[in-house]
Amino acid sequence: MAGGSSAHVPNEPTIENRQSRHDYEIGETLECGIELLGTEVKSIRAGKVSLAEGYVSAVGEPPALSLHSVHIAEYPPAGKAVQHEPVRVRRLLAHRKEIRKFAEEVKRKGFTIVPLKIYFKNGRAKILIGLGTGRKSADKRQAIAAREMKRDIDRAMHRRK
């Protein structure tokens, strides 16, 4: 088997938190590693993850990122003795400079770090986190209207071709 490995294997899942894009105006994003147990990795590969309730906390000194309230289901073939806790605090892995930068942004009023996506890259689980500000219901309505208008324009342009 010659050659390098591909960056993305097609049968590995990408778990997205689409609701977060609706609830938050996402500015800057960061790709982090996740410190996981073996049964958690297998469960993520099976797609048994819920990011909907999750959030990330950042501490500047010592620099640390932690993932809270993300549900990773138990992996039944592993047996009862080696199961992980489905909802627990998981450590995220990133460079100190990036962690400090995100921690400073969170100190400002209205910013939250939200998990956006979990995927595999070169066989390792990665999480995409984003720095977001909460949207008000009026902002959500404007975003929906803009998205629908863009969709209508794209349809009209496609028919014209």
Order of alpha helices (4+ residues) and beta strands (2+ residues): beta-alpha-beta-alpha-beta-beta-beta-beta-beta-alpha-beta-beta-alpha
